[in-house]
Amino acid sequence: MVGVATMLSVACAQTPSSGSEQATAPTDLAAAAASMYEGYTSAIATPRREAIAGFYHPDGATRVINGVANRRTRAALDSSYRGAWSPPTYFAWDTLAFDAIGPGQVLVTGLFRWQGAGQRDTVPWIYASLLHATDSGLAIVFEHETIRPPR
């Protein structure tokens, strides 16, 4: 199985093909990322299905959920969030950290809590993502979510 560090290295090295690599990065990447995640959080928690895919890169993103990697186009992400995706009854970040790691790139790490329909309590998840600057702002190109093991 490929490790998270290896997948992040590959994601950092990939160059988006839509010309968005020419985008001008925000001056304060961490603040721009924090602002983006406020909108992303609202879209998930509300839920606004039609808005969620807009937080991902126009060329798509690699998502790793509980160890299973899947490359999805933006259109496939949009279809999934508008279709079979089940929104949470509760969603909140426990912590998020934003670290600029290169020109136009931000590493996001933290935890979140998710409660699905019919679940008695929230489930803690470990989260990591890589954002790239695009013409329309920062966008997710890599996302990793794993249920946090019991302590």
C-alpha positions in Angstrom: 0.0 0.0 0.0 1.3 3.4 -0.9 1.8 5.8 2.1 0.3 9.2 2.5 3.7 10.9 2.3 4.3 9.2 -1.1 0.9 10.3 -2.4 1.4 13.8 -1.2 4.8 13.9 -2.9 3.2 12.8 -6.2 0.4 15.3 -5.8 2.9 18.1 -5.2 4.9 17.2 -8.3 1.9 16.9 -10.6 1.3 19.9 -12.8 -2.4 20.7 -13.5 -3.1 20.6 -17.2 -5.7 23.4 -17.5 -3.2 26.2 -17.5 -4.1 27.0 -13.9 -0.4 26.6 -13.0 0.0 30.1 -14.3 -2.5 31.4 -11.7 -1.4 34.1 -9.4 -1.2 32.8 -5.8 -2.8 34.8 -3.0 -0.3 36.8 -1.0 -1.3 35.2 2.3 -1.8 31.5 1.4 -2.8 30.4 4.9 -5.5 33.1 5.2 -6.8 32.3 1.7 -7.0 28.6 2.6 -8.7 29.3 5.9 -11.3 31.4 4.1 -11.8 28.7 1.4 -12.4 26.1 4.2 -15.1 28.3 5.8 -17.0 28.1 2.5 -16.2 24.4 2.1 -17.5 23.7 5.6 -20.7 25.6 5.0 -21.3 23.8 1.8 -20.9 20.4 3.5 -22.8 21.2 6.6 -25.8 23.0 5.0 -25.6 20.9 2.6 -25.3 22.8 -0.7 -24.7 19.8 -3.0 -24.3 22.0 -6.1 -21.4 24.0 -4.5 -19.2 21.2 -3.0 -17.4 20.2 -6.3 -16.4 23.8 -6.8 -13.8 23.5 -4.0 -11.9 20.9 -6.0 -9.4 21.7 -8.8 -10.9 22.2 -12.3 -8.7 19.2 -13.5 -10.1 17.0 -10.7 -8.5 15.5 -7.6 -7.2 12.4 -6.0 -9.1 11.4 -2.9 -8.0 8.7 -0.4 -10.8 7.6 1.8 -9.8 5.0 4.5 -6.9 3.9 2.4 -8.6 3.6 -0.9 -7.3 6.1 -3.5 -9.5 7.3 -6.3 -8.7 10.0 -9.0 -11.9 11.9 -9.9 -12.6 14.5 -12.5 -14.4 17.6 -11.4 -17.5 16.5 -13.3 -17.4 13.1 -11.5 -17.1 14.8 -8.2 -20.0 17.1 -9.0 -22.1 14.1 -10.1 -21.3 12.3 -6.9 -22.1 15.2 -4.6 -25.4 15.9 -6.4 -26.3 12.2 -6.5 -25.4 9.3 -4.2 -23.5 11.3 -1.6 -25.2 11.3 1.8 -24.8 14.6 3.7 -24.0 14.5 7.4 -26.4 15.3 10.1 -23.5 17.0 11.9 -20.1 18.2 10.5 -17.4 20.2 12.2 -13.6 20.6 12.1 -11.9 19.8 15.4 -8.6 21.4 14.2 -7.2 22.6 10.9 -3.7 23.8 10.2 -2.7 25.6 7.0 1.0 25.5 5.9 2.2 27.1 2.7 4.6 24.5 1.2 5.5 26.1 -2.1 4.4 28.8 -4.6 0.7 28.5 -4.7 0.5 25.3 -2.6 -1.0 24.8 0.9 -1.0 21.7 3.0 -4.1 21.4 5.2 -4.1 19.0 8.1 -6.4 18.4 11.0 -9.4 16.5 12.3 -13.1 16.6 11.8 -16.2 15.0 13.3 -19.0 13.6 11.1 -22.3 12.2 12.0 -24.3 10.3 9.3 -28.0 9.7 9.3 -28.8 7.0 11.8 -25.5 7.2 13.7 -25.7 7.6 17.4 -22.7 9.8 17.8 -20.1 11.7 15.7 -17.2 9.8 14.2 -13.7 11.4 14.4 -11.7 11.6 11.1 -8.1 12.4 10.3 -7.8 14.9 7.4 -5.1 16.1 5.0 -5.3 17.9 1.7 -3.2 19.7 -0.8 -4.4 23.0 -2.3 -3.1 24.6 -5.5 -3.7 28.1 -6.7 -6.0 28.5 -9.7 -7.3 31.4 -11.6 -10.4 31.3 -9.3 -8.6 30.8 -6.0 -7.2 27.8 -4.1 -8.6 24.4 -5.0 -8.2 20.9 -3.6 -6.0 18.6 -5.7 -5.5 15.9 -3.1 -7.6 14.9 -0.1 -7.1 12.2 2.5 -9.7 11.2 5.1 -9.3 8.3 7.5 -11.5 7.3 10.4 -9.4 8.0 13.5 -8.7 4.7 15.4 -9.8 4.5 19.0 -7.1 5.5 21.5 
